Amino acid sequence: IDIENDGAQFKVGKTLISFAGDFKNPQSSNMTGEFNIGAISIKDATTDVAIDPLTGKMDQTLVDSVPVGNMNLATKKISIQNSMGFPIALENLSIEQKQIVTDKKLNTLVAMRLDKFTGPIEVNNSVYQVEFNNIPLEGLKKILELMSNPDAQVSPEQQMAALLPALSNIMVDGIQFKLGLGSELMEGKLTGDFNLLYRAPTDGKTIVELESPEQMLALFSAEL
C-alpha cells in the first residue's frame, strides 16, 4: 500500500494474513489466524512515524455461544519524529491476550510488555497487566444477545433499562479485577498492584436492586 495526498504519505510493506476455521456447529465454532503486516510508514509536514513489521497469531472458540480467544501481537521498533517535541522510540513491544474457561466462568488476561522506551526519559522493562476473572458465561451470553439484536424502535434509555437485569447475571460472587504494572526508570523501579473483589449481597438481592451507591460500594473490597 502506498498512498500520497497533499504531501502526506502512508505506506505498508508486504502483508500476509491467513485464517482457517470450522463453522459447522454454531455452538462450538473455532478459528485460527496468523498475520505478518509489513513495515508501516506515516509522514506529513511535521511528523514521521515508522513501525517495524507486526507479527502475531490468534485463535477463537465459541463456548456456550461466547467467543473465547487468545491473541499475540509484536513489533521490534516504533519510532516517532516530531518537529514540535522529543523523538520517541519503543523497542520490542508485545501485546498478549489469554482467555480460559473454568467451571463455566471466563478468566481474561491482557498484558503489554515493552523492553525500552526512549523519549524525554528512558524507561526499561515495562509490563502492564490487566485481569478480569470469574465472569460467568451465562451472563456474558445474555449481554451479547441483547447487544447483537438491538431494537431500532427502542430509545437508548430503554435499551439500558433492558440491559441492567442482564448485568446482574454478570455480577456474581467472586468477580475480580486486577491491575499490575512495573518499569525501570531513573535508576530505580516503579511497581504497582491493584486488586478489586466483588462479594454478592447475602440476602439474595442483585447489585442493581440495591437502593444506594453506598450499599453497592460496600460489596467491593480493594487493595492497592
Salt bridges, closest charged atoms under 4 A:
GLU96 OE2 - LYS98 NZ 3.95
GLU96 OE1 - ARG113 NH1 3.70
GLU122 OE1 - LYS116 NZ 3.93
ASP173 OD2 - ARG199 NH1 2.96
